Amino acid sequence: MAESVAEFAEAPAAVRHAEEVMGTVFSFDVRGGEPGVVRAALEEAISGLHRVNAVFSTYREDSQVSRLARGELTLAECDPEVAEVLDLGAEAERVSDGWFSLRYEGRLDPTGIVKGWAAEHAARRLRAAGATGVSVNGGGDVQMFGTPEPHRPWRVGIADPLRPGGLAAVVSAAGADELAVATSGTAERGAHIVDPRTGRSAVTDLVAVTVVAPTLTWADCWATAAFAMGSREGLRWLESLPEVEALLITAGDEVRCTGGLASRLG
């Protein structure tokens, strides 16, 4: 899991909010912009998250995704966002050679992509409203835009999965107008990541994979896929992806990272 960290001295006016939705908490830290416009955009972003939950939740029998999976709706009858997310998920399956999957136990389940996609969209809505700095943390995965204040970047602490309360690293968004950090692992939710090739919990030497990339939609997908692959194959695959850096921690307390990660630490 990750936690947004910002420097507050002489910072632009900040709007902060925490919203329980999609089975987790989404935390907003929004800087600058015209206050009334930013607050209206925040309300729209929060409303959008609840709508995403209503459309995509696999726990709600009446959600469009649940009805689509049962054959009660066609894709054309669903909201356009459903086709968008499924197209993105299909691309993630292709790029990961099937290690990321839109299915669980043979049933349509886009859970692995929806949260990151929703957080990214919420952050983009606030950025478009004129905010000079945006950080949206969706259950530990963070999308950042701009800066919290002039000459000070957003920073994200990466929790150490083997030392509760400790940090494995701190990622800096210095020099990047957009940056995302996503972590997949067993520390917070146990063995919840599925190996799509067996349909069972992924058995690997990893306890956590953190991916740093421009957008949270892909960072979240790539972290999940790499965790299922294991440290050796996962690291090799992550190294092949453009604009992607990563930190992998094994159960044996080995830390492995992509070649360019050091430029993002601080």
KEKE-3310 file (N, C-alpha, C; in steps of 0.2 Angstrom, whole numbers, plus 5000, padded with zeros to 4 digits):
npx = (5004:5002:5005:5000:5011:5014:5022:5019:5022:5019:5010:4998:4980:4972:4961:4954:4948:4940:4933:4922:4920:4917:4922:4933:4944:4944:4955:4957:4967:4969:4975:4976:4968:4952:4942:4928:4925:4934:4929:4916:4920:4926:4915:4908:4917:4917:4904:4905:4913:4904:4895:4902:4905:4891:4889:4899:4902:4904:4898:4886:4870:4862:4870:4877:4888:4887:4874:4878:4887:4878:4871:4860:4861:4867:4883:4881:4870:4874:4882:4893:4905:4908:4911:4923:4931:4932:4938:4951:4955:4956:4967:4977:4977:4983:4995:5001:5002:4992:4993:4987:4970:4953:4943:4936:4936:4930:4920:4915:4924:4930:4937:4950:4955:4946:4947:4959:4957:4946:4950:4960:4952:4945:4955:4959:4947:4948:4960:4957:4948:4955:4964:4980:4988:4985:4981:4975:4971:4967:4963:4976:4983:4989:4986:4994:4994:5002:5009:5010:5014:5023:5039:5040:5038:5025:5025:5027:5025:5030:5024:5033:5031:5035:5038:5028:5022:5034:5043:5047:5052:5052:5044:5046:5038:5044:5048:5038:5023:5012:5010:5009:5007:5006:5002:5003:5000:5002:5001:4991:4978:4979:4981:4975:4977:4975:4981:4979:4981:4979:4968:4968:4974:4988:5004:5019:5036:5035:5030:5026:5023:5027:5022:5028:5021:5015:5001:4987:4978:4986:4997:4991:4986:4998:5006:4998:4998:5012:5015:5008:5016:5029:5045:5057:5052:5043:5050:5058:5049:5043:5053:5053:5043:5038:5041:5039:5043:5048:5047:5051:5047:5053:5047:5058:5064:5071:5075:5071:5073:5068:5079:5078:5072:5079:5080:5067:5066:5065)
npy = (4994:5012:5028:5045:5059:5076:5091:5105:5119:5135:5132:5131:5134:5121:5107:5094:5078:5063:5048:5034:5021:5008:4998:5003:5016:5032:5045:5062:5075:5091:5105:5122:5132:5139:5140:5137:5131:5120:5113:5110:5101:5091:5086:5081:5071:5063:5058:5052:5041:5033:5030:5022:5012:5007:5003:4993:4984:4968:4962:4967:4962:4968:4976:4983:4976:4963:4959:4959:4948:4938:4937:4945:4958:4965:4971:4982:4988:4992:5005:5017:5017:5004:4996:5003:5000:4987:4985:4991:4982:4970:4974:4975:4961:4956:4963:4958:4945:4937:4936:4946:4946:4947:4939:4929:4914:4909:4918:4935:4948:4963:4968:4970:4980:4991:5000:5007:5013:5021:5030:5036:5043:5051:5060:5066:5073:5083:5089:5095:5104:5115:5113:5115:5105:5088:5074:5058:5045:5029:5017:5015:5015:5027:5042:5055:5073:5087:5098:5099:5112:5126:5121:5110:5093:5080:5066:5049:5037:5020:5007:4995:4978:4968:4974:4981:4997:5003:5010:5005:5012:5029:5037:5050:5062:5072:5082:5076:5078:5070:5056:5039:5027:5011:4996:4979:4965:4954:4958:4967:4961:4948:4932:4936:4938:4931:4917:4917:4906:4895:4897:4898:4905:4915:4908:4913:4919:4932:4946:4958:4970:4985:4997:5010:5022:5033:5033:5028:5017:5008:5006:4999:4988:4982:4979:4970:4959:4957:4952:4940:4933:4931:4935:4934:4932:4942:4954:4955:4956:4968:4977:4978:4986:5002:5018:5013:5009:4999:4991:4976:4965:4951:4936:4932:4943:4950:4963:4969:4978:4989:4995:5009:5014:5021:5034:5039:5039:5047)
npz = (5000:4997:5003:5001:5001:5005:5004:5014:5017:5013:5003:4989:4991:4999:4995:5003:5005:5010:5004:5006:4996:4984:4991:4998:5003:4996:4994:4993:4988:4984:4975:4973:4959:4955:4969:4970:4958:4959:4970:4965:4955:4962:4969:4958:4954:4965:4965:4953:4956:4964:4955:4946:4954:4956:4943:4940:4950:4956:4966:4967:4962:4953:4946:4930:4925:4932:4927:4913:4913:4916:4905:4903:4899:4884:4878:4871:4876:4888:4899:4890:4897:4901:4890:4887:4898:4897:4885:4888:4898:4890:4882:4892:4895:4883:4882:4894:4891:4895:4909:4916:4919:4914:4920:4932:4940:4928:4925:4920:4926:4930:4940:4943:4936:4937:4949:4948:4936:4939:4949:4942:4932:4941:4946:4934:4931:4941:4938:4925:4929:4933:4944:4951:4957:4960:4969:4970:4980:4979:4989:4992:4980:4969:4960:4953:4948:4942:4954:4972:4977:4972:4965:4973:4973:4972:4984:4987:4999:5000:5007:5018:5016:5025:5036:5047:5047:5043:5029:5013:5002:4995:4983:4971:4962:4955:4941:4933:4926:4927:4936:4943:4956:4960:4970:4972:4982:4996:5009:5014:5010:5010:5001:4988:4975:4959:4949:4933:4925:4932:4939:4953:4969:4966:4967:4972:4973:4978:4989:4987:4974:4967:4956:4945:4935:4921:4921:4932:4928:4920:4928:4939:4933:4928:4940:4946:4937:4936:4949:4949:4940:4947:4954:4945:4931:4932:4934:4923:4913:4916:4915:4901:4897:4892:4900:4913:4929:4943:4959:4968:4980:4989:4998:5005:5008:4999:4988:4973:4958:4944:4931:4930:4941:4952:4948:4951:4965:4981)
capx = (5000:5005:5002:5002:5015:5015:5025:5013:5024:5017:5006:4991:4974:4971:4954:4955:4942:4940:4926:4921:4917:4921:4925:4939:4943:4947:4957:4958:4971:4968:4978:4976:4962:4947:4939:4921:4925:4937:4924:4911:4923:4927:4908:4907:4922:4914:4898:4907:4915:4899:4892:4906:4903:4885:4889:4904:4902:4903:4895:4879:4867:4859:4875:4878:4893:4884:4869:4881:4890:4873:4868:4854:4862:4872:4888:4879:4865:4878:4885:4899:4911:4909:4915:4930:4935:4933:4944:4957:4957:4958:4974:4981:4978:4987:5002:5004:5002:4987:4994:4981:4964:4946:4939:4938:4932:4926:4915:4918:4926:4935:4939:4957:4956:4941:4948:4964:4954:4941:4954:4963:4947:4943:4960:4959:4942:4950:4965:4953:4944:4960:4968:4987:4990:4980:4983:4969:4973:4962:4965:4984:4986:4989:4987:4996:4995:5005:5013:5006:5016:5029:5045:5039:5034:5021:5029:5022:5028:5029:5024:5037:5026:5038:5039:5022:5023:5040:5043:5052:5055:5048:5044:5045:5035:5048:5049:5033:5017:5008:5013:5005:5010:5001:5005:4999:5003:4998:5002:4985:4972:4981:4982:4969:4978:4974:4985:4974:4982:4977:4962:4969:4978:4995:5009:5025:5041:5034:5025:5023:5026:5025:5024:5027:5020:5011:4994:4986:4975:4991:5001:4988:4986:5005:5007:4994:5001:5019:5015:5007:5022:5034:5050:5061:5049:5039:5055:5060:5043:5042:5059:5052:5037:5040:5039:5037:5048:5045:5050:5048:5050:5051:5046:5064:5066:5075:5072:5073:5070:5070:5085:5077:5069:5083:5078:5061:5066:5067)
capy = (5000:5018:5034:5051:5063:5082:5097:5110:5126:5140:5128:5134:5132:5114:5104:5087:5074:5055:5045:5027:5018:5003:4994:5005:5024:5036:5051:5067:5081:5095:5111:5128:5132:5143:5136:5135:5127:5114:5110:5107:5096:5086:5083:5077:5066:5058:5055:5047:5035:5029:5028:5017:5006:5004:4999:4988:4980:4961:4960:4969:4958:4973:4980:4981:4970:4957:4957:4957:4942:4933:4937:4949:4964:4965:4976:4988:4990:4995:5012:5017:5016:4997:4994:5006:4997:4980:4986:4992:4975:4966:4976:4972:4954:4955:4965:4953:4938:4933:4936:4950:4943:4950:4934:4925:4907:4908:4924:4941:4951:4968:4971:4971:4987:4996:5004:5011:5017:5026:5035:5041:5047:5056:5064:5070:5078:5089:5093:5098:5110:5120:5112:5115:5099:5083:5067:5054:5039:5024:5011:5014:5017:5035:5045:5062:5078:5094:5099:5102:5119:5127:5118:5104:5087:5075:5061:5043:5032:5013:5003:4989:4973:4964:4978:4985:5004:5005:5011:5002:5017:5035:5039:5057:5064:5078:5082:5073:5082:5065:5050:5035:5022:5005:4991:4973:4960:4950:4961:4970:4958:4941:4929:4938:4938:4924:4915:4916:4900:4890:4899:4898:4910:4915:4906:4916:4921:4939:4948:4965:4973:4992:4999:5018:5024:5039:5032:5022:5012:5003:5004:4994:4981:4979:4977:4963:4954:4955:4948:4933:4930:4930:4940:4933:4934:4949:4960:4955:4959:4975:4981:4978:4991:5009:5023:5009:5007:4995:4988:4970:4963:4944:4934:4931:4950:4953:4969:4969:4984:4990:4999:5017:5016:5026:5041:5041:5039:5053)
capz = (5000:4997:5006:4998:5006:5002:5008:5015:5018:5007:4998:4987:4995:4998:4997:5005:5006:5010:5003:5007:4990:4980:4996:5001:5004:4991:4998:4988:4990:4978:4976:4968:4955:4958:4975:4969:4953:4961:4974:4961:4951:4967:4970:4952:4955:4970:4962:4947:4959:4966:4949:4944:4959:4954:4936:4939:4956:4955:4972:4966:4957:4948:4942:4923:4924:4934:4922:4907:4914:4916:4898:4904:4895:4879:4879:4868:4881:4894:4898:4886:4901:4902:4884:4887:4903:4894:4880:4892:4901:4884:4880:4897:4894:4877:4884:4899:4889:4899:4916:4919:4916:4915:4922:4939:4940:4922:4925:4918:4932:4928:4946:4943:4932:4938:4954:4946:4931:4942:4952:4937:4929:4946:4946:4928:4931:4945:4934:4920:4932:4935:4950:4949:4959:4962:4971:4972:4983:4980:4993:4992:4974:4969:4954:4954:4943:4944:4960:4978:4978:4967:4966:4978:4970:4976:4986:4989:5003:4999:5014:5018:5018:5030:5043:5047:5049:5039:5022:5008:4998:4994:4976:4970:4955:4952:4934:4930:4926:4929:4939:4947:4960:4962:4973:4972:4986:5001:5016:5017:5009:5010:4995:4984:4967:4956:4944:4928:4921:4936:4942:4960:4971:4963:4972:4969:4979:4980:4994:4985:4968:4966:4949:4944:4928:4921:4923:4937:4925:4918:4934:4943:4930:4928:4947:4947:4932:4938:4955:4947:4936:4951:4954:4940:4925:4932:4933:4916:4909:4918:4911:4894:4896:4891:4905:4918:4934:4948:4965:4969:4987:4989:5004:5008:5010:4993:4985:4966:4955:4937:4930:4930:4947:4956:4946:4954:4972:4985)
cpx = (5004:5002:5005:5006:5016:5019:5020:5016:5022:5013:5000:4986:4973:4963:4956:4948:4943:4933:4926:4917:4921:4924:4932:4938:4947:4949:4959:4962:4972:4971:4977:4969:4957:4943:4932:4921:4928:4932:4918:4913:4924:4920:4906:4911:4919:4908:4899:4909:4910:4895:4896:4905:4896:4885:4894:4905:4900:4899:4887:4875:4864:4864:4875:4882:4890:4878:4872:4884:4885:4869:4862:4854:4867:4877:4885:4873:4868:4880:4891:4905:4913:4913:4922:4934:4937:4939:4951:4960:4959:4965:4979:4982:4983:4994:5005:5004:4997:4988:4990:4975:4957:4941:4941:4933:4927:4921:4918:4919:4932:4937:4946:4959:4952:4944:4953:4961:4950:4945:4958:4958:4945:4948:4960:4953:4944:4955:4962:4949:4949:4964:4975:4991:4985:4983:4976:4972:4967:4964:4972:4987:4984:4990:4988:4996:4998:5009:5008:5008:5022:5035:5045:5035:5030:5026:5025:5027:5026:5030:5029:5032:5029:5039:5034:5024:5030:5039:5049:5056:5050:5049:5042:5042:5039:5049:5044:5026:5011:5012:5008:5009:5005:5005:5001:5003:4999:4998:4995:4979:4973:4982:4976:4970:4978:4978:4980:4975:4980:4970:4962:4973:4985:5000:5016:5030:5040:5029:5022:5027:5023:5027:5023:5027:5016:5004:4992:4982:4980:4995:4998:4988:4993:5007:5004:4997:5008:5019:5013:5012:5028:5040:5054:5058:5045:5044:5057:5055:5042:5047:5057:5046:5040:5037:5037:5043:5045:5050:5047:5051:5048:5050:5052:5068:5072:5072:5075:5069:5072:5075:5084:5074:5072:5081:5071:5061:5068:5061)
cpy = (5006:5024:5041:5056:5070:5087:5103:5117:5130:5137:5132:5131:5125:5112:5097:5084:5066:5052:5037:5025:5013:4998:4996:5013:5027:5043:5056:5073:5085:5102:5116:5128:5137:5138:5133:5130:5120:5110:5106:5101:5090:5083:5079:5071:5060:5055:5050:5041:5030:5027:5022:5011:5003:5000:4993:4983:4973:4958:4962:4965:4962:4977:4978:4976:4963:4954:4955:4950:4936:4933:4941:4955:4962:4971:4983:4992:4993:5002:5011:5015:5008:4994:4997:5002:4990:4980:4987:4985:4970:4968:4974:4965:4953:4957:4960:4946:4933:4933:4941:4947:4947:4945:4931:4919:4907:4914:4930:4945:4956:4971:4974:4978:4992:5002:5009:5016:5023:5031:5039:5045:5053:5062:5069:5075:5084:5093:5097:5104:5115:5119:5112:5108:5094:5077:5064:5047:5034:5018:5010:5015:5024:5037:5053:5066:5084:5093:5101:5109:5120:5124:5112:5099:5083:5069:5055:5038:5025:5009:4996:4983:4968:4967:4983:4992:5007:5006:5008:5007:5023:5037:5046:5058:5070:5077:5079:5077:5077:5059:5046:5030:5017:5000:4985:4968:4957:4953:4963:4965:4950:4938:4930:4938:4932:4923:4913:4909:4894:4891:4899:4904:4909:4913:4908:4917:4928:4940:4955:4967:4980:4994:5007:5019:5030:5039:5027:5016:5006:5001:4999:4987:4978:4976:4970:4958:4952:4951:4941:4930:4928:4935:4940:4935:4941:4955:4960:4958:4966:4980:4982:4984:4998:5013:5019:5008:5003:4993:4982:4968:4955:4942:4933:4938:4952:4958:4969:4975:4985:4995:5007:5019:5021:5033:5044:5041:5045:5056)
cpz = (5000:5000:5003:5003:5002:5007:5008:5016:5011:5001:4996:4991:4993:4999:4998:5007:5006:5009:5003:5001:4987:4985:4999:5002:4999:4994:4992:4991:4984:4979:4971:4964:4959:4963:4973:4963:4955:4966:4970:4957:4956:4969:4964:4952:4960:4968:4957:4950:4961:4960:4946:4948:4957:4947:4936:4945:4954:4961:4972:4961:4952:4944:4935:4922:4926:4929:4915:4908:4914:4909:4898:4900:4889:4880:4876:4872:4887:4893:4894:4890:4901:4896:4884:4892:4900:4889:4883:4895:4896:4882:4886:4897:4889:4879:4889:4897:4893:4907:4920:4915:4919:4918:4928:4939:4934:4921:4924:4925:4931:4934:4946:4940:4934:4943:4951:4940:4934:4945:4947:4934:4934:4946:4940:4928:4935:4941:4929:4923:4934:4941:4947:4952:4962:4964:4973:4974:4983:4983:4993:4986:4972:4962:4955:4948:4946:4950:4966:4979:4973:4970:4971:4975:4975:4978:4988:4993:5001:5005:5013:5020:5023:5036:5043:5050:5046:5032:5018:5004:4998:4986:4975:4963:4952:4945:4930:4931:4928:4931:4943:4950:4962:4965:4973:4977:4991:5008:5018:5016:5008:5003:4990:4976:4964:4950:4938:4924:4925:4939:4950:4962:4968:4969:4969:4975:4981:4986:4992:4978:4968:4959:4949:4937:4927:4923:4927:4934:4924:4924:4938:4940:4930:4934:4948:4943:4934:4944:4953:4944:4941:4950:4947:4933:4926:4931:4926:4911:4910:4915:4904:4892:4896:4897:4911:4923:4939:4954:4967:4976:4987:4997:5008:5009:5005:4990:4978:4962:4948:4937:4932:4937:4951:4955:4949:4962:4975:4988)
residu = (MET:ALA:GLU:SER:VAL:ALA:GLU:PHE:ALA:GLU:ALA:PRO:ALA:ALA:VAL:ARG:HIS:ALA:GLU:GLU:VAL:MET:GLY:THR:VAL:PHE:SER:PHE:ASP:VAL:ARG:GLY:GLY:GLU:PRO:GLY:VAL:VAL:ARG:ALA:ALA:LEU:GLU:GLU:ALA:ILE:SER:GLY:LEU:HIS:ARG:VAL:ASN:ALA:VAL:PHE:SER:THR:TYR:ARG:GLU:ASP:SER:GLN:VAL:SER:ARG:LEU:ALA:ARG:GLY:GLU:LEU:THR:LEU:ALA:GLU:CYS:ASP:PRO:GLU:VAL:ALA:GLU:VAL:LEU:ASP:LEU:GLY:ALA:GLU:ALA:GLU:ARG:VAL:SER:ASP:GLY:TRP:PHE:SER:LEU:ARG:TYR:GLU:GLY:ARG:LEU:ASP:PRO:THR:GLY:ILE:VAL:LYS:GLY:TRP:ALA:ALA:GLU:HIS:ALA:ALA:ARG:ARG:LEU:ARG:ALA:ALA:GLY:ALA:THR:GLY:VAL:SER:VAL:ASN:GLY:GLY:GLY:ASP:VAL:GLN:MET:PHE:GLY:THR:PRO:GLU:PRO:HIS:ARG:PRO:TRP:ARG:VAL:GLY:ILE:ALA:ASP:PRO:LEU:ARG:PRO:GLY:GLY:LEU:ALA:ALA:VAL:VAL:SER:ALA:ALA:GLY:ALA:ASP:GLU:LEU:ALA:VAL:ALA:THR:SER:GLY:THR:ALA:GLU:ARG:GLY:ALA:HIS:ILE:VAL:ASP:PRO:ARG:THR:GLY:ARG:SER:ALA:VAL:THR:ASP:LEU:VAL:ALA:VAL:THR:VAL:VAL:ALA:PRO:THR:LEU:THR:TRP:ALA:ASP:CYS:TRP:ALA:THR:ALA:ALA:PHE:ALA:MET:GLY:SER:ARG:GLU:GLY:LEU:ARG:TRP:LEU:GLU:SER:LEU:PRO:GLU:VAL:GLU:ALA:LEU:LEU:ILE:THR:ALA:GLY:ASP:GLU:VAL:ARG:CYS:THR:GLY:GLY:LEU:ALA:SER:ARG:LEU:GLY)
# end
